[in-house]
Amino acid sequence: MTDSADRPGVLRAGARTATRGTARGAARAAAGVLLGALTAAAALVLLPFAALLVACATASSRGRRAIPRPVADGARALTGLEHRRLARFHGERGDVEYGPPRALAYLLLRMPLGLLGGAILLLIGYGAALGARLAAGWWITGRYLDGIPPAWWIVVYTVVAGAVLLFLAVAGLAGVVMLERRAARRCLGPSPLAEYERRIAQLSVSRAEVVDAVDDERRRIERDLHDGVQQRLVALGMLIGRARRAGDGDRAGELLRQAHEESRRALEDLREVTWRVYPSALDGEGLRAALETVAERSPLPVTIDYGLTGRPPHAVEIAAYFVVCEAVTNAVKHSGATRVRVEVTAPTTPTTPTGHAGPGPERERMITVRIEDDGTGDADPGGGGLAGLARRAAALDGTFAVRSPSGGPTVIIARLPCG
């Protein structure tokens, strides 16, 4: 528990961290706009020559559309450079599908945007230089540019006007970034029909994987019942039968005592199976209590860092629980680990370096479940348990990743959307 006297310091530290993050994001966005202005200037020089080559190729091919190979290769290269710039500086990491015609159309569309961004940066630089000159003149010499001492209303007017112009320039930069990302998605991204077809294919695959996961779970339950509870019930029946046939009372009492112990073990096995099928704590107390139960039942020390303040959707709770449960079980059985750490991070909306939420599915708030053990590594992501967890996460439109180098550590990360 954080003491109340420490809270102002914590808040100040958080504010400083947020300010530094915003400043870094703004600097990165400005660098991206500057590079975009340079590539737009290069496109302004090269596109007329490309248009001339395309016109000559079309004329020589008797009206058929033909793009010469140098033009196609140059358009692809410059468009690929633009896509890497948008991904690096503006967080535009969407899928791209384009050929030479779409690449040329994109370069032609984004060229004025890049030049506009460069012009805004030049205005910001000019305004900063002029402001520094005025400030140096007033504070050092006490004189205005023409030698007249500045009045107070001139200082206020200049500061207010400069702040308004700076705000408009920054808003213009944000608008340029937004338009560049939209142009990239429109010209380079997959068509709506291709996106729908891909989404349908993903849903078909995830549905088949869900069916496979359900079948695997049924086989596991049948195996647990057959190897555990059923064997103990058979042994229990045999002990009771021997006790009935025993002529000696002491012998019958001993057999009944053994039968009682066997019934207790069978009940424990049955509770274990039902708990692994679905823990009742998820319905009553929520995900945190269920994970604490996993930690208590594990023979290894399990540290849980739970960062959620409210309860996520029920399907997300179930998926997160089984990810943790299977990961801890694998660490106990196969990794040779001595400890396990579980982190459940509060839902966040991934943002771009400019501070804006990413497009498409990335706008959805995601819960991150991270499990790390200090074992020997070499976990097989295609194994039955981990593959089932990947299918379970995919069924919720989440992601599942396993990183397990030789020698460890093994890190399992599941990101689940919570709406």
Buried (B, 14 or more C-beta within 10 A) or exposed (E): EEEEEEEEEEEEEEEEEEEEEEEEBBEBBBBBBBBBBEBBBBBBEBBEEBEEBBEEBBEEEEEEEBBBEEBBEBBBEBBBEBBEBBBBBBBBBBEBEBEBEBBBBBBBBBBEBBBBBBEBBEBBEEBEEEBEEBEEBBEEEEEBEEEEEBEEEBBEEBEEEBEEBBEEBBEBBBBBBBBBBEBBBEBBBBEEEEBEEEEEEEEEEBEEBBEEBEEBBEEBBEEBBEEBBBBBBEBBEEBBEBBEEBEEEEEBEBBBEBBEEBBEBBEEBBEBBEBBEEBEBBEEBBBBEBBBBBBEEBEBEBEBEBEBEEBBBEBBBBBBBBBBBBBBBBBBEBBEBEEBBBBBBBBEEBBBBBEBEBBEEBBBBBBBBBBBBBBBBEBEBEEEBBBBBBBBBBBBBBBBEBEBEEEBBBBBBBBBBBE
